[in-house]
Amino acid sequence: MVEAKDATHLLDVLGFFCPVPVAEAKQALSNMNVGSVLQVLASDPETLHDIPLMLGRTPHELLSVESNEGEYAFLIEVKANE
C-alpha cells in the first residue's frame, strides 16, 4: 500500500484562469526541493487538462486530483530539480 503524502507547500490560484494556474504551478515547482509536495487549489476547469499536460513534460508526479463544487485540488510531488 502506498503511503499518502501531505502537502508541504500550497498554491492558491482560485479565481484565476488560463494561463495563470499552470504558469504559477510551474514556477512554484521550480523553486521546491525534491520530495516536496505542492497542493494547487484552482477553480478553472481547464486546469483538469492543462496541469497534467504540463506535468507530462516534467519529472514531477501528479499524486491526486480532487474535485469539489467547482474547485480542484492537485497534489504534485517534486521528483527532480528543473
Phi, psi and omega in degrees: 000133180278133180286134178291141181253141178264148179294138174258343180221151180233133174236113181258106177242030176300133179091352178261149181242166181314134009261009187302309183302317181291316180297317180293321178296316180299317179296314181298315180298324182291342181257008184254156179277153176303135181095344176290156180234123180260128171258123178252124175255122184222158177239354178281117181299338178297336180297334178299331177264315190288320182292312176300324178297314178298317182294333177296342179259012181229169175278355186287158184244128174279111184278321181197158173225127177237142179238132180211110175051048176082007175242144185236137179238121179251134172249123185232126177262133177282121182258336180200154175283138182266000000 
